[in-house]
Amino acid sequence: MKTALITGSSKRVGRGLALGLAARGYAIAVHYHQSKDLAQELVDEIVAQRGRARAFGADLSSVSQTENLIPSVVRSLGPPDCLINNASTFEYDTATSFTSSLWDEQFNTNLRGPALLSRDMAAALPSGKPGCIINLLDQKVDNLNPEFFSYTVSKIALEAVTKLMAQALAPQIRVCAVAPGLTLPSGAQTQAQFEETRARLLLPEASSVEAITQAVFYLLDASSVTGQVLFVDGGERFQSARDYSDTIKPED
Ligand SMILES: NC(=O)c1ccc[n+]([C@@H]2O[C@H](COP(=O)([O-])OP(=O)(O)OC[C@H]3O[C@@H](n4cnc5c(N)ncnc54)[C@H](OP(=O)(O)O)[C@@H]3O)[C@@H](O)[C@H]2O)c1
């Protein structure tokens, strides 16, 4: 049985990925930070569907907790063949107002955490056993605007980590990324604001948890693909010339 560690998988996109991979026969390491009860509910749901799953808590902004995660999964479920770096913080700041603490928080969780987990997953995988790492980016990496500054820079750096790890870990482990666009309301965004922005996208289907899951399935099966970023964004990244004054800020 293959094992997948999916960070931040107690709810939203990560939960959809966990259920999708469980249905494909993976044992699931459900990682959570604060959502312990939801993580256990997901584990129970997977087990009720005759799957295998365990919950693992770790604050990925902490080096020690991050470095404990892969060893805990190995002890409980065996070495993961699949690592999906999905957990992320998404805090509003700008290129002119960002603080070092918010920068550090977003970089530690969104960048250093996935890099450490990739390193440790590679070290734990028995030689000769193929593996796959998939990092969740954002269409913002190809559609720059200076809002959500620290978050965007952390995701751009994670795109570079994807390509560097793809080189370093080949041929045993393929490393790819999925870059979603607007998928679920985030931060201060209301459902109405979300729907309004979504209606302006090139493709009405936009991105969805199901579409992201299908992209992950493709990358898991694509044995000749590594270092690849797959955009699942309804064409949102082509709207680069848009007026970003409609960004939903916390005070709105
Ligand atoms: N939602 C969208 O529209 C969208 C658009 C573009 C890209 N993305 C990307 O797709 C991925 C999934 O999106 P999402 O909206 O489902 O994510 P999310 O809800 O914002 O976050 C996923 C999980 O990350 C975990 N997390 C946050 N800080 C953490 C920390 N310090 N340590 C460990 N875990 C931490 C949280 O776990 P707990 O709840 O357990 O604390 C949270 O449930 C993210 O990487 C995001 O950047 C999403």
The ligand as a Tripos MOL2 file, in Angstrom:
@<TRIPOS>MOLECULE
LIG
   48    52     1     0     0
SMALL
NO_CHARGES

@<TRIPOS>ATOM
      1 N1         -8.0330   28.5700   -1.7140 N.am      1 LIG1
      2 C1         -7.6600   29.1160   -2.8560 C.2       1 LIG1
      3 O1         -8.4590   29.7460   -3.5600 O.2       1 LIG1
      4 C2         -6.2160   28.9700   -3.3330 C.ar      1 LIG1
      5 C3         -5.8110   29.7110   -4.4440 C.ar      1 LIG1
      6 C4         -4.5120   29.5860   -4.8780 C.ar      1 LIG1
      7 C5         -3.6300   28.7380   -4.2370 C.ar      1 LIG1
      8 N2         -4.0380   28.0360   -3.1530 N.ar      1 LIG1
      9 C6         -3.0680   27.1600   -2.4760 C.3       1 LIG1
     10 O2         -3.6280   25.8640   -2.3490 O.3       1 LIG1
     11 C7         -3.2890   25.3100   -1.0660 C.3       1 LIG1
     12 C8         -4.5540   24.9310   -0.3140 C.3       1 LIG1
     13 O3         -5.3790   26.0830   -0.2120 O.3       1 LIG1
     14 P1         -6.4420   26.2370    0.9890 P.3       1 LIG1
     15 O4         -7.1680   27.4880    0.7400 O.co2     1 LIG1
     16 O5         -7.1860   24.9570    1.1670 O.co2     1 LIG1
     17 O6         -5.4160   26.4230    2.2130 O.3       1 LIG1
     18 P2         -5.7410   27.0540    3.6620 P.3       1 LIG1
     19 O7         -7.1260   26.6470    4.0470 O.co2     1 LIG1
     20 O8         -5.4320   28.4990    3.6640 O.co2     1 LIG1
     21 O9         -4.6480   26.3470    4.5650 O.3       1 LIG1
     22 C9         -4.5380   24.9220    4.5950 C.3       1 LIG1
     23 C10        -4.0430   24.5010    5.9420 C.3       1 LIG1
     24 O10        -2.7340   24.9810    6.1780 O.3       1 LIG1
     25 C11        -2.5030   24.7380    7.5500 C.3       1 LIG1
     26 N3         -1.5100   25.6410    8.1300 N.ar      1 LIG1
     27 C12        -1.5180   26.9910    8.1970 C.ar      1 LIG1
     28 N4         -0.4550   27.4300    8.9350 N.ar      1 LIG1
     29 C13         0.2140   26.3270    9.3400 C.ar      1 LIG1
     30 C14         1.3620   26.0960   10.1360 C.ar      1 LIG1
     31 N5          2.0560   27.1060   10.7080 N.pl3     1 LIG1
     32 N6          1.7610   24.8170   10.3410 N.ar      1 LIG1
     33 C15         1.0900   23.7890    9.7970 C.ar      1 LIG1
     34 N7         -0.0110   23.9330    9.0470 N.ar      1 LIG1
     35 C16        -0.4480   25.1850    8.8210 C.ar      1 LIG1
     36 C17        -3.8400   24.9220    8.2730 C.3       1 LIG1
     37 O11        -4.0290   23.7610    9.0710 O.3       1 LIG1
     38 P3         -4.9350   23.7980   10.4360 P.3       1 LIG1
     39 O12        -6.3210   24.1800    9.9840 O.co2     1 LIG1
     40 O13        -4.8330   22.4100   10.9580 O.co2     1 LIG1
     41 O14        -4.3250   24.8230   11.3570 O.co2     1 LIG1
     42 C18        -4.8390   25.0230    7.1170 C.3       1 LIG1
     43 O15        -6.0120   24.2740    7.3350 O.3       1 LIG1
     44 C19        -2.4340   26.3530   -0.3480 C.3       1 LIG1
     45 O16        -1.0670   26.0320   -0.5050 O.3       1 LIG1
     46 C20        -2.7720   27.6540   -1.0680 C.3       1 LIG1
     47 O17        -1.7080   28.5820   -1.0500 O.3       1 LIG1
     48 C21        -5.3270   28.1240   -2.6900 C.ar      1 LIG1
@<TRIPOS>BOND
     1     1     2 1
     2     2     3 2
     3     2     4 1
     4     4     5 ar
     5     4    48 ar
     6     5     6 ar
     7     6     7 ar
     8     7     8 ar
     9     8     9 1
    10     8    48 ar
    11     9    10 1
    12     9    46 1
    13    10    11 1
    14    11    12 1
    15    11    44 1
    16    12    13 1
    17    13    14 1
    18    14    15 2
    19    14    16 1
    20    14    17 1
    21    17    18 1
    22    18    19 2
    23    18    20 1
    24    18    21 1
    25    21    22 1
    26    22    23 1
    27    23    24 1
    28    23    42 1
    29    24    25 1
    30    25    26 1
    31    25    36 1
    32    26    27 ar
    33    26    35 ar
    34    27    28 ar
    35    28    29 ar
    36    29    30 ar
    37    29    35 ar
    38    30    31 1
    39    30    32 ar
    40    32    33 ar
    41    33    34 ar
    42    34    35 ar
    43    36    37 1
    44    36    42 1
    45    37    38 1
    46    38    39 2
    47    38    40 1
    48    38    41 1
    49    42    43 1
    50    44    45 1
    51    44    46 1
    52    46    47 1
@<TRIPOS>SUBSTRUCTURE
     1 LIG1         1 GROUP 0 **** ****
